[in-house]
């Protein structure tokens, strides 16, 4: 059977939608596994160790903090009316907690950047590196926990297309989070 171009496009689009639905239904809105650490181990990012690695880590931490806050606020603005007051308060708490943890990552990567750039004593640079890595690990642990809890609240309130969109947002943020961890590790090696 020979298909014309519009038929091929519709068939391809149908295949893509069916594949996305199968993946969505098999994985859920926010797959709890693999975790952030498993994703980081599966696809490590190679970054050159240099003072600029610390500057890049600091810039990525600032951008990630801003974008996570904007995404969570977007969800609250778009879907907030679907949640009870208690659920909305929980989601606001997750947003604020994520912002606090990421603020700590921004602070510690900034300190690391300044310590490396100013050629501070080795002990000071190493302490700054350890602090940045610790802040990142805490933020990553908090993100895993908060996303699992937010999933339980949000999933029943979203349509299938909204869930797919949220899954895409989630995966993008995980990838950026993993890249930030790799940058922080590279900057720590440069310290």
ZIZI-V839724 format. One record per pair of residues at least 4 apart in sequence whose C-alpha atoms are under 6 Angstrom apart, sorted by the first residue. I is the first residue (numbers start at 0). J is the second residue. D is the distance in Angstrom with one decimal. If there is no record, write none. Layout:
I|J|D, I|J|D
//
This chain:
2|6|5.8, 9|13|6.0, 19|23|5.9, 20|24|5.9, 21|25|6.0, 22|26|5.9, 23|27|5.5, 26|30|5.4, 28|162|5.7, 28|166|5.8, 29|166|6.0, 33|37|5.6, 39|43|5.6, 39|177|5.4, 44|181|5.8, 46|185|6.0, 48|52|6.0, 48|185|5.2, 48|186|6.0, 48|189|5.0, 49|189|5.3, 50|115|5.9, 52|186|5.0, 53|112|4.7, 53|186|4.6, 54|112|5.5, 55|59|6.0, 56|182|5.1, 56|183|5.5, 57|108|4.9, 57|109|5.5, 59|63|5.9, 60|105|5.3, 61|105|5.8, 63|67|5.9, 64|101|5.6, 73|77|5.9, 74|78|5.6, 75|79|4.5, 82|86|5.6, 82|87|5.8, 92|96|6.0, 93|145|6.0, 98|102|5.9, 100|138|5.1, 104|108|6.0, 104|134|5.3, 104|135|5.7, 107|131|4.8, 108|131|5.5, 111|127|4.9, 111|128|5.9, 113|117|5.9, 114|119|5.1, 114|124|5.5, 124|190|5.2, 125|190|5.8, 128|187|4.7, 141|145|5.9, 142|146|5.9, 145|149|5.9, 146|150|5.9, 149|153|6.0, 150|154|5.5, 157|161|5.6, 157|162|6.0, 165|169|6.0, 172|176|5.9
//
